[in-house]
Amino acid sequence: MNPQAPVRAADDAWLTAVYHRFHAWSGGRPFWAGLFTLIGGVPIAYFPYADLRLGNVTIAMATTAGAGSLIIGILLITLGLALWFQQGIRVFAGVASILLALVSLPVSNLGGFFLGFLFALVGGALALSWAPGKPEGAAQAKAEFVDGPLGVPGPRDTETAYATETTAHADGGRNSAG
């Protein structure tokens, strides 16, 4: 490409707009967790049905658990897509991805020859560790506790004077066992 060639802003604007829209879309959801989980499902579902041809020799990797590995692979692909479009199920999807990855080891040719297993395991871990970010302009939430000495939280405003008594009826049923 010629660095001295004139560049029109209209030619570059659509690519920049697409990049910024994609970045905004993927920034508000566990994108990488969904991508890793989705990629992990592909080799798990594919390898039990694949044939490798070397000249006249055909190597079939079919197992007796082909249907089980197809179900595991499709479930992982579905969980990956669900992580992109339903962020509220990230904990369920993360745990399910990790469990499906572990189950794929004995069922599906060692989890798609460890490739699908590792991708699904990392995707599930990323889904569990992802937390939605806070908007930049959001006001800080008011602290419920009043800070005491050395930053140790003090008593809440709702506690009564008899809250530490050893009765069963102290402050709404809370009592101390001492």
Secondary structure, DSSP 8 states (H G I E B T S, - for coil): --TTS---HHHHHHHHHHHHHHHHHHHTTTHHHHHHHHHHHHHHHHGGG-EEEETTEEEE---TTHHHHHHHHHHHHHHHHHHHH-GGGHHHHHHHHHHHHHHHHHHTHHHHHTHHHHHHHHHHHHHHH------TT------SS-B-GGG-B---TT--TTTTSS-TTTTTT-----
